[in-house]
Amino acid sequence: MDHEQVALSLAELGNSHRLSVFRFLVKAGHDGASVGEIQKALGIPASTLSHHLARMVRVGLIRQEKHSRTIVCIPEYEHLESLIGFLQEECCAGVQTVHDSERF
């Protein structure tokens, strides 16, 4: 995952409604939840929810599947794991900062 993809995904999660939706879907598990279930649980108006879901689909945080007349939203766990991996990949790798150089 490159820097730009990570920035776009984190920007979408920076919205409180989208973050709530994503957390709800992660709790729902690999089967996801229908748009109606999300709307009922979070109390987000249908048109607003549709907008937020479309943005999350666009950056790959979730996918949508149509089951008969029901749209099911499923979190993209691989994408989530890639985001977390990107943020952690250089953890404690050691970077000398101005603060570090003042100690000597």
C-alpha positions as CSV (number, residue, x, y, z in Angstrom):
1,M,0.0,0.0,0.0
2,D,1.5,3.3,-1.0
3,H,1.5,6.6,0.9
4,E,-1.3,8.2,-1.2
5,Q,-3.7,5.2,-0.7
6,V,-3.1,5.3,3.0
7,A,-3.8,9.0,3.1
8,L,-7.0,8.7,1.2
9,S,-8.3,5.8,3.4
10,L,-7.4,7.6,6.6
11,A,-9.1,10.8,5.3
12,E,-12.3,8.8,4.8
13,L,-12.1,7.3,8.3
14,G,-11.5,10.9,9.6
15,N,-15.2,11.5,9.2
16,S,-17.2,10.5,12.4
17,H,-20.1,9.0,10.4
18,R,-17.8,6.9,8.2
19,L,-15.7,5.8,11.2
20,S,-18.9,4.7,13.0
21,V,-20.0,2.8,9.9
22,F,-16.7,1.1,9.5
23,R,-16.5,0.1,13.2
24,F,-20.1,-1.2,13.0
25,L,-19.1,-3.3,9.9
26,V,-16.0,-4.6,11.6
27,K,-18.1,-5.7,14.5
28,A,-20.6,-7.4,12.1
29,G,-17.8,-9.6,10.9
30,H,-17.0,-11.1,7.5
31,D,-20.7,-11.4,6.5
32,G,-21.1,-7.6,6.9
33,A,-24.4,-5.9,7.3
34,S,-27.2,-4.6,5.1
35,V,-27.5,-0.9,4.4
36,G,-30.8,-1.0,6.3
37,E,-29.2,-2.6,9.4
38,I,-26.5,0.1,9.4
39,Q,-29.0,2.8,9.0
40,K,-31.2,1.5,11.8
41,A,-28.2,0.9,14.2
42,L,-26.5,4.3,13.6
43,G,-29.5,6.5,12.8
44,I,-27.9,8.0,9.7
45,P,-30.4,9.2,7.1
46,A,-30.5,7.0,3.9
47,S,-29.2,9.6,1.5
48,T,-26.4,10.6,3.9
49,L,-25.5,7.0,4.5
50,S,-25.4,6.2,0.8
51,H,-22.9,9.1,0.3
52,H,-20.7,7.8,3.1
53,L,-20.8,4.2,1.8
54,A,-19.9,5.3,-1.7
55,R,-16.8,7.1,-0.4
56,M,-15.7,4.1,1.6
57,V,-16.2,1.8,-1.4
58,R,-14.2,4.2,-3.6
59,V,-11.0,3.9,-1.4
60,G,-11.4,0.2,-0.8
61,L,-12.4,0.2,2.9
62,I,-15.6,-1.8,2.2
63,R,-17.3,-3.6,-0.7
64,Q,-20.9,-4.0,-1.5
65,E,-22.8,-7.1,-2.7
66,K,-26.3,-7.3,-3.9
67,H,-28.3,-10.1,-2.4
68,S,-31.7,-10.1,-4.1
69,R,-33.0,-6.6,-3.2
70,T,-30.7,-6.1,-0.3
71,I,-27.3,-4.4,-0.5
72,V,-24.8,-5.8,2.0
73,C,-21.7,-3.9,3.0
74,I,-18.6,-5.9,3.9
75,P,-15.4,-4.6,5.5
76,E,-12.3,-5.2,3.5
77,Y,-10.2,-6.7,6.2
78,E,-7.1,-7.0,3.9
79,H,-7.3,-3.3,3.3
80,L,-7.5,-2.6,7.1
81,E,-4.6,-4.9,7.7
82,S,-2.6,-3.1,5.1
83,L,-3.4,0.3,6.7
84,I,-2.3,-1.0,10.1
85,G,0.8,-2.6,8.6
86,F,1.8,0.7,6.8
87,L,1.4,2.6,10.1
88,Q,3.5,0.1,12.0
89,E,6.1,-1.0,9.5
90,E,8.8,1.3,10.7
91,C,7.9,1.3,14.4
92,C,10.9,1.9,16.6
93,A,13.2,1.8,13.6
94,G,15.2,4.7,15.0
95,V,15.2,8.2,13.7
96,Q,17.5,10.8,15.2
97,T,15.5,13.9,16.1
98,V,16.5,17.3,17.2
99,H,15.4,16.3,20.7
100,D,17.7,13.2,20.6
101,S,20.7,15.3,19.6
102,E,20.2,17.7,22.5
103,R,20.9,14.9,25.0
104,F,24.6,14.6,24.0
